[in-house]
Amino acid sequence: MLKKGRKGYIYLLPALIILGIFVFYPIINTVIFSFDETKAPGFVFGLESYKFLFQDKRFLQSIINTCVYAAIVPVLSVGISLLLANSLVNIKSEKIRGIFQSIYFLPYVTSLVAIGIVWSWLFNSEYGIINYFLGVIGVNPINWLNDPKYAMVALIIFAVWKSLAFNTLILTTGIASINPQYYQAAKIDQATSGTIFRKITIKLVSPMIVYTYIISLIAAFKVYTEVYVLFGGRTLDGAVSTVVRYIIDRFYGDQDFPLAFAAAVVLLLIILTVTFVQRTIARNKVHY
């Protein structure tokens, strides 16, 4: 037994070394240097960086924006993906199903920068397609990318669309793996399609739903690229400023390294806390 255990550790050793160098070591260093109070050479321990953070309106606004984004995007993304996945699985023709799966998966393998350029055109206030269709139903043109009131809405729409590909793929695989006998038994009992979806599909694919939701939630708290490709270097008076954007601005722009490290530690704690709470709540509702 001891030799078998040693073999297991030997197999794990390369992965542990890589994780130690590129994950755990940077995290430990970030935590340590977040307590440095001086920009001069040498280390001076203190809590001034953390005190300043929670008095900084830019940082507080970034936290609010990130939390709003994280509260909306994963829910919409996973919900819509679940409906799309269920529809794809119910397509009888394998050829047509494969075509639709390829279409839904394209955003995942396409450059986010290229997608952002396309969406910038779609959101254009003068000749964008979105405003064109809004005009058809009598809605005045909206300045999506320049008006702070609508900027977050535009970002959420873009982020939800972008995340559908991966979530739909995972959930489609999960639904396709459900034993068809459950559906056959439900149809014999004359259960409606809505009841079958709620009582069988959702319950049996719940581990996949939780997985995609937690992955989407963590990604939402780390959002930056989506903001950059849509708005460039603009924050629109803080309307689309996120915690990661704040960290990058402090690190590269202001070169206030202790403050950037402190903000990164706060973000890490928020992600760990929210993930732990979500997993605890979902533990009793997930059916394996």
URPE-V668002 format. One record per residue. N is the residue number from 0. RES is the residue in one small letter. SS is DSSP state (@ for helix, = for strand, . for the rest). PHI is phi in whole degrees, -180 to 180 (none if undefined). OMEGA is omega as a letter, one per 20 degrees, with the letter a starting at -180 (NA if undefined). Layout:
N:RES:SS:PHI:OMEGA + N:RES:SS:PHI:OMEGA
//
This chain:
0:m:.:none:a + 1:l:@:-65:r + 2:k:@:-65:r + 3:k:@:-63:r + 4:g:@:-63:r + 5:r:@:-65:r + 6:k:@:-61:r + 7:g:@:-60:r + 8:y:@:-67:r + 9:i:@:-64:r + 10:y:@:-66:a + 11:l:@:-80:a + 12:l:@:-57:r + 13:p:@:-58:r + 14:a:@:-66:r + 15:l:@:-65:r + 16:i:@:-65:r + 17:i:@:-63:r + 18:l:@:-62:a + 19:g:@:-63:a + 20:i:@:-75:a + 21:f:@:-100:a + 22:v:@:-122:a + 23:f:@:-70:r + 24:y:@:-62:r + 25:p:@:-62:r + 26:i:@:-64:r + 27:i:@:-62:r + 28:n:@:-63:r + 29:t:@:-62:r + 30:v:@:-62:a + 31:i:@:-63:a + 32:f:@:-76:r + 33:s:.:-69:r + 34:f:.:-95:r + 35:d:=:-79:a + 36:e:.:-97:a + 37:t:.:-128:r + 38:k:.:-90:a + 39:a:.:-75:r + 40:p:.:-58:a + 41:g:.:106:a + 42:f:.:-113:r + 43:v:.:-123:a + 44:f:=:-71:r + 45:g:.:-179:a + 46:l:.:-111:a + 47:e:@:-62:a + 48:s:@:-63:a + 49:y:@:-70:r + 50:k:@:-63:a + 51:f:@:-66:a + 52:l:@:-54:a + 53:f:.:-82:r + 54:q:.:-112:a + 55:d:.:-87:a + 56:k:@:-64:r + 57:r:@:-62:a + 58:f:@:-69:r + 59:l:@:-63:r + 60:q:@:-66:r + 61:s:@:-64:r + 62:i:@:-65:r + 63:i:@:-61:a + 64:n:@:-60:a + 65:t:@:-65:r + 66:c:@:-67:r + 67:v:@:-62:r + 68:y:@:-60:a + 69:a:@:-70:r + 70:a:@:-78:a + 71:i:@:-102:a + 72:v:@:-61:a + 73:p:@:-62:a + 74:v:@:-64:r + 75:l:@:-64:a + 76:s:@:-63:a + 77:v:@:-68:r + 78:g:@:-63:r + 79:i:@:-66:r + 80:s:@:-62:r + 81:l:@:-64:r + 82:l:@:-66:r + 83:l:@:-64:a + 84:a:@:-63:r + 85:n:@:-64:r + 86:s:@:-67:a + 87:l:@:-64:a + 88:v:@:-65:a + 89:n:.:-81:r + 90:i:.:-73:a + 91:k:.:-74:a + 92:s:.:-76:r + 93:e:@:-66:a + 94:k:@:-66:r + 95:i:@:-67:r + 96:r:@:-62:r + 97:g:@:-64:r + 98:i:@:-63:a + 99:f:@:-66:r + 100:q:@:-63:r + 101:s:@:-64:r + 102:i:@:-63:a + 103:y:@:-70:a + 104:f:@:-86:a + 105:l:@:-56:r + 106:p:@:-59:a + 107:y:@:-72:a + 108:v:@:-104:r + 109:t:.:-97:r + 110:s:.:-57:a + 111:l:@:-65:r + 112:v:@:-64:r + 113:a:@:-64:r + 114:i:@:-63:r + 115:g:@:-62:r + 116:i:@:-63:r + 117:v:@:-62:a + 118:w:@:-69:r + 119:s:@:-62:r + 120:w:@:-71:r + 121:l:@:-61:a + 122:f:.:-87:a + 123:n:.:-56:a + 124:s:.:-72:a + 125:e:.:-97:a + 126:y:.:-129:r + 127:g:.:-71:a + 128:i:@:-66:a + 129:i:@:-62:r + 130:n:@:-67:r + 131:y:@:-62:r + 132:f:@:-69:r + 133:l:@:-65:r + 134:g:@:-65:r + 135:v:@:-61:a + 136:i:.:-96:r + 137:g:.:89:r + 138:v:.:-97:r + 139:n:.:-65:r + 140:p:.:-57:a + 141:i:.:-112:r + 142:n:.:-86:a + 143:w:.:-57:a + 144:l:.:-97:a + 145:n:.:-127:r + 146:d:.:-100:a + 147:p:@:-56:a + 148:k:@:-69:a + 149:y:@:-111:a + 150:a:@:-62:r + 151:m:@:-65:r + 152:v:@:-63:r + 153:a:@:-62:r + 154:l:@:-63:a + 155:i:@:-65:r + 156:i:@:-59:r + 157:f:@:-62:a + 158:a:@:-66:r + 159:v:@:-64:r + 160:w:@:-60:a + 161:k:@:-64:a + 162:s:@:-85:a + 163:l:@:-64:a + 164:a:@:-60:a + 165:f:@:-65:a + 166:n:@:-63:r + 167:t:@:-64:r + 168:l:@:-61:a + 169:i:@:-64:a + 170:l:@:-71:r + 171:t:@:-63:r + 172:t:@:-62:a + 173:g:@:-65:a + 174:i:@:-68:a + 175:a:@:-65:a + 176:s:.:-85:r + 177:i:.:-71:a + 178:n:.:-62:a + 179:p:@:-60:a + 180:q:@:-62:r + 181:y:@:-63:a + 182:y:@:-69:r + 183:q:@:-63:r + 184:a:@:-64:r + 185:a:@:-67:r + 186:k:@:-68:r + 187:i:@:-62:r + 188:d:.:-80:r + 189:q:.:61:r + 190:a:.:-76:r + 191:t:.:-74:a + 192:s:@:-63:r + 193:g:@:-65:r + 194:t:@:-66:r + 195:i:@:-61:a + 196:f:@:-64:a + 197:r:@:-74:a + 198:k:@:-87:a + 199:i:@:-112:a + 200:t:@:-60:a + 201:i:@:-63:a + 202:k:@:-67:a + 203:l:@:-78:r + 204:v:.:-101:a + 205:s:@:-57:r + 206:p:@:-60:r + 207:m:@:-68:r + 208:i:@:-63:r + 209:v:@:-63:r + 210:y:@:-60:a + 211:t:@:-65:a + 212:y:@:-67:a + 213:i:@:-66:r + 214:i:@:-61:r + 215:s:@:-66:a + 216:l:@:-66:r + 217:i:@:-62:r + 218:a:@:-63:a + 219:a:@:-65:r + 220:f:@:-71:a + 221:k:.:-101:a + 222:v:.:-61:r + 223:y:.:-153:a + 224:t:@:-59:a + 225:e:@:-60:r + 226:v:@:-66:a + 227:y:@:-67:a + 228:v:@:-71:r + 229:l:@:-87:a + 230:f:@:-115:a + 231:g:.:64:a + 232:g:.:-89:a + 233:r:.:-86:r + 234:t:.:-116:r + 235:l:.:52:a + 236:d:.:59:r + 237:g:.:85:a + 238:a:.:-65:a + 239:v:.:-122:r + 240:s:.:-76:r + 241:t:.:-118:a + 242:v:@:-64:r + 243:v:@:-64:r + 244:r:@:-63:r + 245:y:@:-62:r + 246:i:@:-61:a + 247:i:@:-64:r + 248:d:@:-63:a + 249:r:@:-70:a + 250:f:@:-75:a + 251:y:@:-90:a + 252:g:@:-80:a + 253:d:.:-86:a + 254:q:.:55:r + 255:d:.:-95:a + 256:f:@:-64:r + 257:p:@:-59:r + 258:l:@:-69:r + 259:a:@:-65:r + 260:f:@:-63:a + 261:a:@:-63:r + 262:a:@:-63:r + 263:a:@:-65:r + 264:v:@:-66:r + 265:v:@:-61:r + 266:l:@:-62:r + 267:l:@:-60:r + 268:l:@:-65:r + 269:i:@:-64:a + 270:i:@:-63:r + 271:l:@:-63:a + 272:t:@:-65:a + 273:v:@:-64:r + 274:t:@:-63:r + 275:f:@:-63:r + 276:v:@:-64:a + 277:q:@:-62:r + 278:r:@:-67:r + 279:t:@:-66:r + 280:i:@:-66:a + 281:a:@:-77:a + 282:r:@:-57:a + 283:n:.:-86:a + 284:k:.:-110:a + 285:v:.:-95:a + 286:h:.:-109:r + 287:y:.:-100:NA
//
